[in-house]
């Protein structure tokens, strides 16, 4: 279908149209409106009603009236250029020095400049009604001016008075206006096509859509809206939205000019999840939009999506509110994390093994704007170095022997628009570090064997339990990559630095593993002193394992401390023995055990044990009677002391490090045996079972460590 352009013409102006027609293909059709001023009104209304033209073109006075009458169709005005005026002036100058310029409604702005430049006389006149033109011409003629420049109407009236007329336009000027009209028509067609496409989309999308103008009148109500709300489109179109949908609040959105997202709304017996927002164009409010879905369908769809994502492992399940911790240090870290989550910058999480670095990364993801997108995690230490590169960046089919048909996406691509979590980042090789740095900086990857760049939009969170800066100094980690990762830094404290959270964590894990336990028993188990005092080298992961062990072993009526000791006694040793935070705590425990079995005076044994060192054990062995009191005071020594390894020798100490390690290991083994004996009431048979060794092995160890002598 061609372009139809309506041109307001009068008299001899049509000659310009005939001169420019050859420049256009048959696809451009001209509709001539041969009428003047007010007579154009009826013709314009007819053409607009029939939608039979794409653009109107007008000039001079006719153009002014045409522009006033056109309501919906684009209008292009033939403009007078400086070149057009000079060309007309040149023609008029052939007959005399004085020329008249007659225009409708307004003066031509550049005439005075041309007069000064060329030193010519041009008398300007402006008329506002067709009835004025004869008087204007008569005035000019009486002044001796016989040449006038103007429109076809002016020239027609001038010829009747014997005056020479010269067109104010040129062929080029008219062609320029028509060229513009053609472009406008084509753009209009394109816009109409887009509008039709948009209307088709609105009618086919699953969401319900309601659109109003700035007055709240409904001008769009799609098919899905009809189905969800069970309201016929004809009953709402063109009516105030608050009259046909009382709960929609679109009128409020228009009034307040503020969005309302994820609101639950009742419409009859249907619950919908709706989003509402004002619509602006060039800074001006032009209406409001509401999109909505049936909540039951949303829940069903979300469940399917999340089940699919979970099977692929791309969902972050932990949030900040799920993480347990009340101490100031932990709360400060959570506060910083919430602020970091607002940014898209790379985050480096450091901390010992078991402090919850991945859970913290999941919380950062769920707090961010990317929470609805994938969370892809990879442990760089768990993937063999020879395949880590392909896991990170992916590969094309045939990239190497055994490559999957069709290739494979790497974690960078899988995390597109979401978060990529790289655990144990310090384990990647220097070669992969270089490729990783480029991917991080450029946000694009090359698959192995690939020939094209794959752009990715990701947020990177890395974690390490190593000192990366030390590795940089040792040449084991790239310095540029270190600075690229260490944009936003978070250090998760060790569990021993947040001891007040240990009872809270124990209680939380017991709720998970033994929901049947009464609150009182849970609090009793969570409050055992030596569980809080233990140094927990494995941090929260180790604590969780111990609590799970307690949950499995617990039987009604079982002693809480015995249960905890049994669960903790099989824990992996650190540095060859139990890690208490000072010799005082170990000495207190030893003093209590020795007091119980050796029969020393309770006060002396407890005091010696609480004071620290092995004096508690010695005092317990040599004391008199009162073992029960000694045991009680020894337990107080456990509660009072803090558990952890004794400090290693200083650089100035004459004791070699190897000798210190051996002595410390023997001391810890001795303390463990004494604790077991106390737990078992001095019974070596039961203590051997508790320690997981034979009775003869326990006997030999007691001899070697001098425990028998102290128990005599």
Secondary structure, DSSP 8 states (H G I E B T S, - for coil): --EEEEEEE-GGGHHHHHHHHTTS-TTEEEEEEE--GGGHHHHHHHHHHHT--SEEEEEHHHHHHHHHH-SSSEEEEE---HHHHHHHHHHHHTT-SEEEEEEESS--TTHHHHHHHHT-EEEEEEESSGGGHHHHHHHHHHTT--EEEE-HHHHHHHHHTT-EEEESS-HHHHHHHHHHHHHHHHHHHHHHHHHHHHHHHHHHSSSEEEEEETT-BEEEE-HHHHHHHT--GGGTTTSBHHHH-TT--HHHHHHHT--EEEEEEEETTEEEEEEEEEEEETTEEEEEEEEEEEHHHHHHHHHHHHHHHHHHT------GGGS---SHHHHHHHHHHHHHHTS-S-EEEE--TTS-HHHHHHHHHHHSTTTTS-EEEEETTTS-HHHHHHHHHEE-TTSSTT--TT-EE-HHHHTTTSEEEEESGGGS-HHHHHHHHHHHHHSEEE-BT--SEEE---EEEEEESS-HHHHHHTTSS-HHHHHHHTTEEEE---GGG-GGGHHHHHHHHHHHH-TTS-HHHHHHHHT-HHHHHS--TTHHHHHHHHHHHHHHH--TT--HHHHHHHHHHTS--BTTB---S-HHHHHHHHHHHHHHHH---HHHHHHHHHH-TTHHHHHHHH--S-HHHHHHHHHHHHHHS--S------TT-SS-HHHHHHHHHHHHHHHHHHHHHHHTTT-HHHHHHHHTS-HHHHHHHHHHTTHHHHH-
